[in-house]
């Protein structure tokens, strides 16, 4: 039975007002009496004398999306309970915030425990748009610094929960960050996004952002929004720890150390260092002119290759292949490769595809630069032999020292903090020692040896990062430098320049296999450290909560 007042509140259509409006001066017809036998009675009308009692204080008619009178978002019952129960997640302070937030992200929204605001605010609570803006700015610095997508999401989630914002869903792609906050199922969501337009490598800034997130997650360090914004502004204004001339010198030393790894002597060391420094200055000149990174890498790869070809044309008794290989080591995008494979293994396929596509473009730029020089060198009569790859000498002590120097200079190029340089240098020496023991002494294939060595790098890097509650990138990226496939890349390009395409493709395929072994090994070592170390909760329920929601 319809309510006349409710009918009056319904909007009338234009047709109802135009076709059935009573003309002026004509009285509207009166409805027939209820007991009139000629009147039409609906079959759904209540019989005469039957009264349906209405509940006291009945609610007025409202929208289906309005909050029910008995609903309380704070004390709302769970909408769904899994068959195995809701996992109990420990948020103990002695567990790194990366593990805690990663656990939360892998849980369905309905199963996440309610946040306990760490940062103390006034009674009105923090302004949601400002918290989301702070979260996006922190995520932008992490993503621009080369951090993996899952770790960026974990950091963003930690910032939101530290200010008591529940039902937050961060989303990270290669150039876009977004986050959505919905207080309850019946409230309108608040969504914000930010675009990452410039990326740069500065692990000192990355470590400072991690310390800020760690302090925000610490219940004993009550940091207001204003204080967090002030610290974030200081991080953005912070100058790089190493000046430009130090970076150029580090690039030269890196190339020289890499040339020693593949059999070079003192003359080769100096030639490779000069080629890498000249390439670095040319790349900076191109960057100042606004050229894309593809052309910067193309130009940077030419000087070392030109010096190697010139030494061969001058009949100098040096290993020209070591000079060119050393120059390649300083350019190979190992950091982007590891980050791309890590994103793919953790389920961020869009971001992984974009990172790997970036690696491919940079690698093609290097290939173009070296191939142009090698082509003209072969035409001029330079006798470059691809079979030199089989004659790499074994000098364990000198090569271990060169690998440590390579890791040290790589850490400087990545703008790492001085306190982490020693650890990553030792980690790089251990990686090359394991590789040399397995490949040279044990006769194991280079791909398997590289994978095991990279796995140890990832394991030790994760242990060091958990000890210091910091990112694992400063402890792993520079340590994989000695394992990069510089020689395989060079000899593949040389074979192509000499019209031996099949042989060149085989060598480049080997280089790609070595690169994938490095990336997968680093990620596997990190995951192994999480398997055997303490996890949030420490029980089977905690492990179920830490399980990824994808796949099985």
C-alpha positions in Angstrom: 0.0 0.0 0.0 1.6 3.2 -1.2 2.2 6.2 1.1 0.6 9.4 -0.3 3.4 11.5 1.2 6.0 9.3 -0.4 4.3 9.6 -3.7 4.3 13.4 -3.4 8.1 13.3 -2.9 8.7 11.4 -6.2 9.7 13.6 -9.1 7.1 14.0 -11.8 8.1 13.6 -15.4 7.4 16.2 -18.1 4.7 14.0 -19.7 2.8 13.7 -16.4 2.8 17.5 -16.0 1.8 18.3 -19.6 -0.7 15.6 -20.6 -2.6 15.1 -17.4 -2.5 18.6 -15.9 -6.0 19.7 -14.9 -7.2 22.7 -17.0 -7.8 25.9 -15.1 -11.3 26.3 -13.8 -12.2 22.6 -13.9 -12.6 20.9 -10.6 -10.7 17.6 -10.2 -12.9 14.5 -10.0 -13.5 13.0 -6.5 -12.3 9.5 -5.9 -15.1 7.0 -5.4 -16.1 5.9 -1.9 -14.3 2.9 -0.5 -17.6 0.9 -0.2 -18.7 1.7 -3.7 -19.2 -1.7 -5.5 -18.4 -0.1 -8.9 -15.0 1.0 -7.7 -12.0 -1.1 -8.7 -10.2 -2.8 -5.9 -6.6 -4.0 -6.4 -5.9 -7.6 -5.5 -2.9 -6.5 -3.4 -5.0 -4.1 -1.3 -5.4 -4.9 2.3 -8.9 -6.3 3.3 -11.2 -4.0 5.2 -10.6 -4.2 8.9 -7.1 -5.6 8.7 -4.6 -3.2 10.2 -0.8 -3.9 9.9 0.9 -2.5 13.0 3.9 -0.2 12.2 7.1 -0.4 14.3 7.5 2.6 16.6 9.8 5.3 15.3 9.8 4.0 11.8 12.6 5.5 9.6 11.6 7.9 6.9 12.2 6.8 3.3 15.8 7.4 2.2 18.4 6.4 -0.3 19.6 2.8 -0.5 23.2 4.0 -0.1 22.6 6.0 3.1 24.1 4.6 6.3 21.7 2.4 8.2 20.6 3.6 11.6 22.1 0.6 13.4 25.4 0.7 11.4 28.7 1.7 13.0 31.8 1.5 10.9 34.0 1.3 14.0 32.2 -1.7 15.4 31.1 -3.3 12.2 31.1 -7.1 12.1 33.3 -8.8 9.5 31.5 -9.3 6.2 33.2 -12.6 5.4 35.1 -15.1 7.4 37.3 -17.5 5.6 37.1 -21.2 6.2 40.5 -21.2 7.8 39.7 -18.3 10.0 41.1 -14.8 9.9 44.9 -14.9 10.3 46.3 -13.2 13.4 48.9 -10.7 12.4 51.5 -9.5 14.8 52.5 -5.9 14.4 55.3 -6.1 16.8 57.8 -3.2 16.7 60.8 -5.6 16.4 59.6 -6.8 13.0 60.6 -4.5 10.1 57.8 -2.3 8.8 58.5 -3.6 5.2 57.5 -7.1 6.3 54.5 -5.9 8.3 53.1 -3.7 5.5 53.8 -6.4 2.8 51.8 -8.8 4.9 48.9 -6.3 5.1 49.0 -5.7 1.3 48.8 -9.4 0.5 45.6 -9.8 2.7 42.1 -9.1 1.5 40.7 -5.8 2.7 38.1 -7.5 4.9 40.7 -9.5 6.7 43.1 -6.7 7.6 43.2 -5.7 11.3 42.1 -2.2 12.1 45.0 0.3 12.2 46.2 1.8 15.4 47.2 5.4 14.6 50.8 5.8 15.5 51.0 9.6 15.0 49.0 11.6 17.5 46.7 14.1 16.0 44.0 16.4 17.4 40.4 15.1 18.0 39.3 16.0 14.5 41.9 13.6 13.1 44.3 14.2 10.2 43.1 15.7 7.0 42.7 12.7 4.6 43.8 14.6 1.4 47.0 15.8 3.1 47.9 12.3 4.3 47.3 10.9 0.8 49.4 13.7 -0.7 52.3 12.9 1.8 52.0 9.2 0.9 52.2 9.9 -2.8 55.2 12.2 -2.4 57.1 9.5 -0.4 56.2 6.9 -3.0 57.3 9.1 -5.8 60.8 9.4 -4.3 61.1 5.7 -3.8 59.9 4.8 -7.3 62.1 7.4 -8.9 65.1 6.0 -7.0 64.6 2.5 -8.5 62.8 0.8 -5.6 60.6 -2.2 -6.5 56.9 -1.7 -6.9 55.9 -4.0 -4.0 58.3 -2.2 -1.6 56.9 1.2 -2.8 53.3 0.0 -2.1 54.4 -1.3 1.3 55.9 2.1 2.2 52.8 4.0 1.0 50.6 1.6 3.0 52.8 2.2 6.1 52.4 5.9 5.9 48.6 5.7 5.6 48.2 3.3 8.5 50.5 5.3 10.7 47.9 8.1 10.5 45.0 5.8 11.1 43.6 5.6 7.6 42.1 2.1 7.0 40.9 0.7 3.7 43.7 2.3 1.7 44.7 0.7 -1.6 47.9 2.0 -3.1 48.7 1.2 -6.8 52.1 1.6 -8.4 52.9 1.5 -12.1 56.1 2.6 -13.9 55.2 6.3 -14.1 52.0 6.6 -12.1 51.2 6.4 -8.4 47.6 6.4 -7.1 46.0 5.7 -3.7 42.4 5.4 -2.7 40.9 5.6 0.8 37.4 4.6 1.7 36.4 4.9 5.4 33.6 2.4 5.0 31.5 0.6 2.5 28.9 3.4 2.5 31.3 6.4 2.4 32.6 8.0 -0.8 36.2 7.1 -1.6 39.0 9.7 -1.8 41.4 9.0 -4.6 44.7 10.9 -5.4 47.4 10.2 -8.0 50.8 11.5 -8.9 53.0 11.1 -12.0 56.7 10.3 -11.8 58.3 12.2 -14.6 62.0 12.2 -13.7 64.0 9.3 -12.3 67.4 9.5 -10.9 69.7 7.2 -8.9 70.5 8.5 -5.4 70.6 5.8 -2.8 71.4 8.3 -0.1 68.0 10.0 -0.7 66.4 6.5 -0.8 67.9 5.6 2.6 66.6 8.9 4.0 63.1 8.2 2.8 63.2 4.7 4.4 64.3 6.3 7.7 61.3 8.7 7.5 58.9 5.8 6.9 60.4 3.9 9.7 60.0 6.8 12.1 56.4 7.3 11.0 55.7 3.6 11.8 57.4 3.9 15.2 54.8 4.5 18.0 57.4 6.2 20.1 58.3 8.9 17.6 55.1 11.0 17.3 55.7 12.8 14.0 53.0 15.2 12.9 52.0 15.9 9.3 53.8 19.2 9.4 57.0 17.6 10.7 56.8 14.8 8.1 56.4 17.4 5.3 59.4 19.4 6.6 61.6 16.3 6.7 60.5 15.3 3.2 61.4 18.8 1.9 64.8 18.5 3.4 65.3 15.1 1.7 64.3 16.6 -1.7 66.7 19.6 -1.2 69.6 17.4 -0.1 72.6 17.6 -2.4 74.2 14.5 -3.8 77.0 13.2 -1.5 79.6 13.0 -4.3 80.4 15.8 -6.8 80.4 15.4 -10.6 84.2 14.9 -10.9 84.1 12.1 -8.4 81.4 10.3 -10.3 83.4 10.7 -13.6 86.5 9.3 -11.9 84.5 6.5 -10.4 83.2 5.5 -13.8 86.7 5.4 -15.1 87.9 3.2 -12.3 84.9 0.9 -12.7 85.8 0.4 -16.4 89.5 -0.2 -15.5 88.6 -2.8 -12.9 86.2 -4.5 -15.3 89.0 -4.7 -17.9 91.2 -6.4 -15.3 88.5 -9.0 -14.6 88.6 -10.1 -18.3 92.4 -10.3 -18.6 93.6 -6.8 -19.0 96.9 -5.3 -17.7 98.0 -1.9 -16.6 97.9 -0.3 -20.1 94.4 -1.8 -20.7 93.3 -0.4 -17.2 94.3 3.1 -18.2 92.8 2.9 -21.7 89.5 1.6 -20.4 89.4 4.2 -17.7 90.0 7.1 -20.2 87.4 5.7 -22.6 84.8 5.5 -19.8 85.5 9.0 -18.5 85.3 10.5 -22.0 82.0 8.7 -22.6 80.6 9.9 -19.3 81.4 13.5 -20.2 79.9 13.2 -23.6 76.7 11.7 -22.1 76.5 14.6 -19.7 76.8 17.0 -22.6 74.0 15.2 -24.4 71.8 15.2 -21.3 72.4 19.0 -21.0 71.1 19.4 -24.5 67.9 17.5 -23.7 68.6 14.3 -25.7 66.8 11.1 -24.6 68.7 8.5 -22.7 68.9 6.2 -25.7 71.2 8.6 -27.5 73.2 9.3 -24.3 74.0 5.6 -24.0 74.8 5.4 -27.7 77.3 8.3 -27.4 78.8 7.0 -24.1 79.5 3.6 -25.6 81.6 4.9 -28.5 84.8 6.3 -26.8 85.9 3.0 -25.1 85.3 1.1 -28.3 87.1 3.7 -30.4 90.2 3.5 -28.1 90.2 -0.3 -28.3 90.0 -0.2 -32.1 92.7 2.5 -32.3 95.1 0.5 -30.1 94.6 -2.5 -32.4 95.1 -0.4 -35.6 98.3 1.0 -34.0 99.6 -2.6 -33.5 100.0 -2.0 -29.7 100.5 -5.3 -27.9 97.4 -5.0 -25.7 94.1 -6.8 -25.3 91.7 -4.5 -27.2 88.7 -6.7 -26.3 89.4 -6.0 -22.6 89.3 -2.2 -23.2 86.0 -2.4 -25.0 84.5 -4.8 -22.4 85.5 -2.5 -19.5 83.7 0.4 -21.1 80.6 -1.7 -21.5 80.6 -2.6 -17.8 80.1 1.0 -16.8 77.0 1.3 -19.0 75.1 -2.0 -18.6 71.7 -1.2 -16.9 72.0 -3.8 -14.2 70.0 -1.9 -11.6 67.0 -1.5 -13.9 67.2 -5.1 -15.0 67.1 -6.4 -11.4 64.2 -4.1 -10.5 62.2 -5.2 -13.6 62.7 -8.9 -13.0 61.8 -8.4 -9.3 58.6 -6.7 -10.2 57.7 -9.5 -12.6 58.4 -12.2 -10.0 56.3 -10.4 -7.4 53.3 -10.0 -9.7 53.6 -6.4 -10.9 53.6 -7.3 -14.6 52.8 -3.9 -16.1 55.6 -2.2 -14.2 58.0 -5.1 -14.9 57.2 -4.9 -18.6 57.9 -1.2 -18.6 61.2 -1.6 -16.8 62.4 -4.4 -19.0 61.4 -2.4 -22.1 63.5 0.5 -20.7 66.4 -1.9 -20.3 66.0 -3.1 -23.9 66.1 0.4 -25.2 69.2 1.3 -23.2 70.9 -2.0 -24.3 70.0 -1.3 -27.9 71.6 2.1 -27.6 74.8 0.6 -26.3 74.7 -2.0 -29.1 74.3 0.7 -31.8 77.2 2.8 -30.4 79.6 -0.1 -30.2 78.5 -1.7 -33.5 79.1 1.6 -35.4 82.7 1.8 -34.1 83.4 -1.9 -34.6 82.1 -1.8 -38.1 84.4 1.1 -39.2 87.2 -0.6 -37.3 86.8 -3.8 -39.2 86.6 -1.9 -42.5 89.9 -0.1 -41.6 91.6 -3.4 -41.0 91.5 -3.8 -37.3 92.1 -7.5 -36.4 89.6 -8.1 -33.6 89.3 -11.8 -32.7 86.0 -13.0 -31.2 87.8 -16.2 -30.0 89.6 -14.2 -27.3 86.7 -14.9 -25.1 88.0 -18.4 -24.6 91.4 -17.2 -23.5 90.5 -15.2 -20.4 93.3 -15.7 -17.8 92.7 -16.9 -14.3 94.2 -14.6 -11.7 92.2 -15.1 -8.5 93.8 -12.6 -6.2 94.0 -9.8 -8.7 90.5 -10.5 -10.0 89.0 -10.5 -6.5 90.7 -7.2 -5.8 89.4 -5.8 -9.1 85.8 -7.0 -8.3 85.9 -5.2 -5.0 87.2 -2.0 -6.7 84.4 -2.4 -9.3 81.7 -2.7 -6.5 83.2 0.2 -4.6 83.1 2.5 -7.7 79.7 1.3 -8.6 78.4 2.2 -5.1 79.8 5.7 -5.6 78.0 6.0 -9.0 74.8 5.0 -7.2 75.3 7.9 -4.7 75.3 5.5 -1.7 75.9 6.6 1.8 79.5 6.2 3.0 78.4 3.8 5.7 77.2 1.3 3.2 80.1 1.4 0.8 82.3 -1.0 2.8 79.5 -3.6 3.2 78.7 -3.6 -0.5 82.4 -3.8 -1.5 82.8 -6.9 0.6 79.6 -8.4 -0.8 80.9 -7.9 -4.4 84.2 -9.6 -3.5 82.3 -12.6 -2.1 80.1 -12.7 -5.2 83.1 -12.9 -7.6 84.9 -15.4 -5.3 81.9 -17.8 -5.4 81.6 -17.3 -9.2 85.3 -18.0 -9.8 85.3 -21.0 -7.5 82.3 -22.6 -9.3 83.1 -21.6 -12.9 86.9 -21.7 -13.1 87.8 -24.2 -10.4 84.7 -26.4 -10.5 84.0 -26.2 -14.2 80.3 -25.4 -13.7 78.5 -23.4 -16.4 78.7 -19.6 -16.2 74.9 -19.2 -16.0 74.6 -21.5 -13.0 77.7 -20.0 -11.3 76.3 -16.5 -11.9 72.9 -17.4 -10.4 74.4 -18.9 -7.2 76.7 -15.9 -6.7 73.8 -13.4 -7.3 71.7 -15.4 -4.9 74.3 -15.0 -2.2 74.4 -11.2 -3.0 70.6 -11.0 -2.5 70.7 -13.1 0.7 73.4 -11.0 2.3 71.9 -7.8 1.1 68.5 -8.7 2.6 70.2 -9.6 5.9 72.0 -6.3 6.1 68.9 -4.3 5.2 66.8 -6.1 7.8 69.5 -5.5 10.4 69.4 -1.7 9.7 65.6 -1.5 8.8 66.6 -0.1 5.4 66.3 -0.8 1.7 68.2 -3.8 0.3 69.1 -1.9 -2.9 72.3 -0.2 -1.5 73.6 -3.6 -0.4 72.8 -5.6 -3.6 72.9 -3.4 -6.7 76.6 -2.5 -6.6 77.6 -6.0 -5.5 76.3 -7.6 -8.8 78.5 -5.3 -10.9 81.4 -7.9 -11.3 78.8 -10.4 -12.6 77.4 -8.3 -15.4 77.8 -9.9 -18.8 80.1 -7.3 -20.4 82.4 -9.7 -22.3 79.6 -11.8 -23.7 77.9 -8.7 -25.0 81.1 -7.4 -26.6 82.0 -10.6 -28.4 78.4 -11.0 -29.7 78.6 -7.5 -31.2 82.0 -8.2 -32.6 80.8 -11.3 -34.4 77.8 -9.4 -35.9 80.2 -6.7 -37.1 82.3 -9.3 -38.8 79.1 -10.7 -40.6 79.0 -13.8 -38.3 75.4 -13.2 -37.3 74.7 -16.7 -36.0 77.7 -16.7 -33.7 76.9 -13.2 -32.5 73.3 -14.1 -31.7 74.5 -17.1 -29.6 76.9 -14.9 -27.6 74.1 -12.3 -27.1 71.7 -15.0 -26.0 74.4 -16.0 -23.4 74.6 -12.4 -22.2 70.8 -12.3 -21.8 70.8 -15.6 -19.9 73.5 -14.3 -17.6 71.5 -11.1 -17.0 68.4 -13.1 -16.1 70.4 -15.4 -13.8 71.6 -12.3 -12.0 68.2 -10.8 -11.6 66.5 -14.1 -10.5 69.3 -15.0 -8.2 69.2 -11.7 -6.4 65.4 -12.0 -5.9 65.6 -15.6 -4.9 68.2 -14.8 -2.3 66.0 -12.1 -0.8 63.0 -14.5 -0.7 65.1 -17.2 1.0 66.0 -14.8 3.7 62.3 -14.1 4.4 61.6 -17.8 4.5 64.0 -18.6 7.3 63.9 -15.4 9.3 61.1 -14.3 11.6 57.9 -13.5 9.9 55.0 -11.4 11.2 53.0 -13.6 13.6 55.5 -16.4 13.7 52.8 -19.0 13.3 51.0 -20.8 10.5 48.3 -18.2 10.6 50.8 -15.5 10.2 52.3 -17.3 7.2 48.9 -17.6 5.6 48.5 -13.9 6.0 51.8 -13.2 4.4 51.0 -15.4 1.4 50.4 -13.5 -1.8 46.9 -13.3 -3.0 47.9 -14.3 -6.6 48.1 -17.8 -7.8 48.1 -20.6 -5.1 
